[in-house]
Amino acid sequence: MTARRLVDFHCHLDLYPDHAEAFAACEREEVFTLAVTTTPRAWPRNQTLAAPTTHVRAALGLHPQLVAQYQHEVELWDQYLPQARYIGEVGLDAGPKYFRSLPAQKAVFEHILRACARAGGKILTVHSVRAITPVLDLLEAHLPSQRGRVVLHWFTGTRAEARRAVDLGCWFSVNAEMFRNDRHQKMIAALPADRILTETDGPFTAVGDRPARPADAALALQHLASARGTTVDIMSKMVLSNLRTLTDAVE
C-alpha cells in the first residue's frame, strides 16, 4: 500500500514542531490531509501553506475547548469564512473540564452552523465529546444537508446515535485509537461503508513513542479492514471514493 492511497481528514499540522515541514511531508507522501485549526487567528498561515499544495487543505476552526478564551474571535471567523471551504475544528465538548463553557460553546456552534448554511458548500469536521445529542440537535436545526456536509470527527456515540447521524447526512472520520475500545469498534463496524473516512488527529494520538503523522492513517485503514472483514486495499479504495463523493457533493 502506498501513501497516495491515504486520507487524514483531521490533523493539527500547525501543532507539530515544524509546521511547514508537516505540510511538506503530506505533499511528498501524497496523503490527502485536512489541516484543522483551533482558532480563526491560526487559519491564514495554514491557508498560505496549503494553497500551493495538491494534497493539503486548511480548515477554519474555533475549537469548543477554547471557546471560553476565544469566543471574541467569532467575528474574525466570520471575516475568513468566504475564503474557506473547509470548517473545523468546531463543535461541542461537555467533558468535565469544559462543561462550564457549554452554553457559550452552543452559542458559537449555532452561529457557525447558521453562517455555513447561509454560505452553502462548506465541509465541516465536528467535535462531539460527551455532547453527541446536542451536536445532532443543532445540526438538524441549523444546517440542512443540502447546504453543507458534516464529518463527525472521533465519533464515539451509540449505534442509535450513529443511525440518527446517518439520517441527518453525516459522515464519520475514524482513527486507530478508537479501535482500542470494543464498543466503539463494534459501532464503527456497523457504520455505512460509504460514510467513512480515516483520520489521525495528530499530534494528539501516538504511534509508539512519537506523535502520529498523517501517513499513520494507514493504521486506521488496517483496523477498519479487520473490523469490517475486508482487505486493506478494498478499504483504501472505499475511503478514497468516499472522499471524492463528499467533496464533489458540495462543489
C-alpha positions as CSV (number, residue, x, y, z in Angstrom):
1,M,0.0,0.0,0.0
2,T,1.4,3.4,-1.0
3,A,0.9,6.7,0.8
4,R,-1.0,8.1,-2.3
5,R,-4.0,6.0,-1.1
6,L,-4.2,7.5,2.3
7,V,-6.6,10.1,3.7
8,D,-6.2,12.0,7.0
9,F,-9.3,14.0,7.3
10,H,-8.5,15.6,10.7
11,C,-4.9,16.6,11.7
12,H,-3.5,19.6,13.5
13,L,-0.5,20.2,11.3
14,D,0.2,23.6,12.9
15,L,0.8,21.9,16.3
16,Y,3.8,19.9,15.1
17,P,7.3,21.4,15.9
18,D,8.0,22.3,12.3
19,H,4.7,23.5,10.8
20,A,5.9,24.0,7.3
21,E,7.7,20.6,7.2
22,A,4.4,18.9,8.3
23,F,2.7,20.3,5.3
24,A,5.6,19.4,3.0
25,A,5.6,15.8,4.3
26,C,1.9,15.4,3.4
27,E,2.7,16.6,-0.1
28,R,5.8,14.3,-0.5
29,E,3.9,11.3,0.8
30,E,0.7,12.2,-1.2
31,V,-1.6,11.9,1.8
32,F,-4.8,14.0,1.4
33,T,-4.8,15.9,4.7
34,L,-7.3,18.3,6.2
35,A,-5.3,20.7,8.4
36,V,-7.7,21.8,11.1
37,T,-7.2,24.9,13.2
38,T,-8.3,25.7,16.7
39,T,-8.7,29.4,16.4
40,P,-9.5,31.7,13.4
41,R,-6.3,33.5,14.0
42,A,-4.4,30.4,13.0
43,W,-6.2,30.0,9.7
44,P,-4.3,32.4,7.4
45,R,-0.9,30.8,8.0
46,N,-2.4,27.3,7.4
47,Q,-4.1,28.5,4.3
48,T,-0.9,30.1,3.0
49,L,0.9,26.8,3.4
50,A,-2.0,24.7,2.0
51,A,-2.7,26.8,-1.1
52,P,0.1,25.7,-3.3
53,T,-0.2,22.0,-2.4
54,T,-2.1,19.3,-4.1
55,H,-2.9,17.2,-1.1
56,V,-3.5,19.5,1.9
57,R,-6.5,21.7,2.7
58,A,-6.8,24.1,5.6
59,A,-9.9,24.3,7.7
60,L,-11.2,27.4,9.5
61,G,-11.9,26.5,13.2
62,L,-12.9,27.6,16.6
63,H,-12.3,24.6,18.9
64,P,-15.0,24.1,21.6
65,Q,-12.4,23.6,24.2
66,L,-11.1,27.1,23.5
67,V,-14.4,29.0,23.3
68,A,-14.1,30.3,26.9
69,Q,-10.9,32.1,25.9
70,Y,-11.5,32.9,22.3
71,Q,-15.2,33.4,21.8
72,H,-14.4,37.0,20.8
73,E,-12.7,35.6,17.7
74,V,-16.1,34.7,16.2
75,E,-16.0,38.0,14.3
76,L,-12.6,37.0,12.8
77,W,-14.1,33.6,11.9
78,D,-16.9,35.4,10.1
79,Q,-14.3,37.5,8.2
80,Y,-12.4,34.5,6.9
81,L,-15.5,32.3,6.1
82,P,-15.9,33.4,2.5
83,Q,-12.4,32.2,1.8
84,A,-12.7,28.8,3.5
85,R,-14.3,25.8,2.0
86,Y,-13.4,23.5,5.0
87,I,-14.5,24.3,8.5
88,G,-13.0,22.8,11.7
89,E,-12.4,22.1,14.3
90,V,-15.7,23.1,15.6
91,G,-18.4,21.5,17.8
92,L,-19.2,20.9,21.4
93,D,-17.3,19.4,24.4
94,A,-19.3,18.5,27.5
95,G,-16.4,16.8,29.3
96,P,-15.8,17.8,32.9
97,K,-13.0,20.3,32.1
98,Y,-15.2,22.2,29.6
99,F,-18.7,21.7,30.8
100,R,-19.0,25.2,32.3
101,S,-18.4,26.8,28.9
102,L,-21.1,24.6,27.2
103,P,-23.7,27.4,26.9
104,A,-21.1,29.6,25.2
105,Q,-20.0,26.7,23.0
106,K,-23.6,26.1,21.9
107,A,-24.0,29.7,21.0
108,V,-20.7,29.7,19.0
109,F,-21.5,26.4,17.3
110,E,-25.0,27.6,16.4
111,H,-23.6,30.8,14.9
112,I,-21.1,28.7,12.8
113,L,-23.8,26.4,11.6
114,R,-26.1,29.2,10.6
115,A,-23.3,31.0,8.8
116,C,-22.3,27.8,6.9
117,A,-25.9,27.2,5.9
118,R,-26.2,30.8,4.5
119,A,-22.9,30.4,2.6
120,G,-23.6,26.9,1.4
121,G,-21.0,24.4,0.1
122,K,-18.9,24.0,3.3
123,I,-17.5,20.8,4.7
124,L,-17.2,20.7,8.4
125,T,-15.2,18.4,10.8
126,V,-17.1,18.4,14.1
127,H,-16.0,17.6,17.7
128,S,-18.8,16.0,19.9
129,V,-17.2,14.8,23.1
130,R,-20.0,13.8,25.6
131,A,-22.3,16.0,23.5
132,I,-23.5,13.9,20.6
133,T,-27.2,14.6,21.1
134,P,-26.8,18.4,21.4
135,V,-24.5,18.4,18.4
136,L,-27.0,16.5,16.3
137,D,-29.9,18.7,17.6
138,L,-28.0,21.8,16.4
139,L,-27.1,20.2,13.1
140,E,-30.7,19.2,12.5
141,A,-32.0,22.7,13.4
142,H,-29.4,24.9,11.6
143,L,-27.5,23.1,8.8
144,P,-29.6,21.2,6.3
145,S,-27.6,18.5,4.5
146,Q,-28.1,20.2,1.1
147,R,-26.4,23.3,2.4
148,G,-23.2,21.6,3.7
149,R,-21.6,18.4,4.8
150,V,-20.7,17.3,8.3
151,V,-18.0,14.8,9.2
152,L,-18.2,13.7,12.8
153,H,-14.5,13.5,14.0
154,W,-13.7,10.7,16.5
155,F,-17.3,9.9,16.9
156,T,-17.8,7.6,20.0
157,G,-21.6,7.5,20.3
158,T,-24.0,4.6,20.4
159,R,-25.3,2.8,17.4
160,A,-28.7,4.6,17.8
161,E,-26.8,8.0,17.8
162,A,-24.8,6.8,14.7
163,R,-28.1,5.9,12.9
164,R,-29.5,9.4,13.7
165,A,-26.3,11.0,12.4
166,V,-26.5,9.0,9.2
167,D,-30.2,10.0,8.8
168,L,-29.0,13.6,9.1
169,G,-26.5,13.1,6.3
170,C,-23.4,13.0,8.5
171,W,-20.1,11.2,7.7
172,F,-17.6,9.8,10.2
173,S,-13.8,10.0,10.4
174,V,-12.1,7.3,12.4
175,N,-8.6,6.9,13.8
176,A,-6.6,3.9,15.1
177,E,-7.0,5.0,18.7
178,M,-10.8,4.4,18.5
179,F,-10.3,0.7,18.0
180,R,-8.9,0.3,21.5
181,N,-12.5,0.3,22.8
182,D,-14.6,-2.8,22.0
183,R,-17.9,-0.8,22.0
184,H,-16.5,1.8,19.7
185,Q,-15.1,-0.9,17.4
186,K,-18.5,-2.5,17.1
187,M,-20.1,0.8,16.4
188,I,-17.6,1.6,13.6
189,A,-18.1,-1.8,12.1
190,A,-21.8,-1.0,11.8
191,L,-21.4,2.4,10.1
192,P,-22.4,2.6,6.4
193,A,-19.3,1.9,4.3
194,D,-20.0,4.9,2.1
195,R,-19.8,7.4,5.0
196,I,-16.4,6.5,6.4
197,L,-13.1,8.4,6.2
198,T,-9.9,8.0,8.1
199,E,-8.0,10.5,10.3
200,T,-5.2,10.6,12.8
201,D,-6.0,13.6,15.0
202,G,-2.2,14.0,15.2
203,P,-0.4,15.1,17.2
204,F,-3.0,14.2,19.9
205,T,-2.6,10.5,19.1
206,A,0.6,8.5,19.2
207,V,2.4,5.7,17.3
208,G,4.8,4.1,19.7
209,D,6.7,7.0,21.4
210,R,6.1,9.6,18.7
211,P,3.1,11.7,17.7
212,A,1.0,10.2,14.9
213,R,1.6,11.7,11.4
214,P,-0.9,11.9,8.5
215,A,0.8,8.8,6.9
216,D,-0.2,6.9,10.0
217,A,-3.8,6.9,8.7
218,A,-2.7,3.6,7.3
219,L,-3.2,2.1,10.8
220,A,-6.8,3.2,10.8
221,L,-7.3,1.6,7.4
222,Q,-5.9,-1.7,8.8
223,H,-8.2,-1.6,11.7
224,L,-11.2,-0.7,9.5
225,A,-10.4,-3.6,7.1
226,S,-10.2,-6.0,10.0
227,A,-13.3,-4.8,11.7
228,R,-15.3,-5.0,8.5
229,G,-13.9,-8.3,7.3
230,T,-12.4,-6.9,4.1
231,T,-8.9,-6.2,2.8
232,V,-6.9,-3.0,3.3
233,D,-6.8,-2.5,-0.4
234,I,-10.6,-2.5,-0.7
235,M,-10.9,-0.3,2.4
236,S,-8.4,2.2,1.0
237,K,-10.3,2.4,-2.3
238,M,-13.6,2.9,-0.5
239,V,-12.2,5.7,1.7
240,L,-10.8,7.5,-1.4
241,S,-14.2,7.0,-3.2
242,N,-15.9,8.4,-0.1
243,L,-13.7,11.4,-0.1
244,R,-14.4,12.2,-3.7
245,T,-18.1,11.8,-3.1
246,L,-18.0,14.1,-0.1
247,T,-16.1,16.8,-1.8
248,D,-18.0,16.6,-5.1
249,A,-21.3,16.8,-3.3
250,V,-20.6,20.4,-2.3
251,E,-18.8,21.8,-5.3
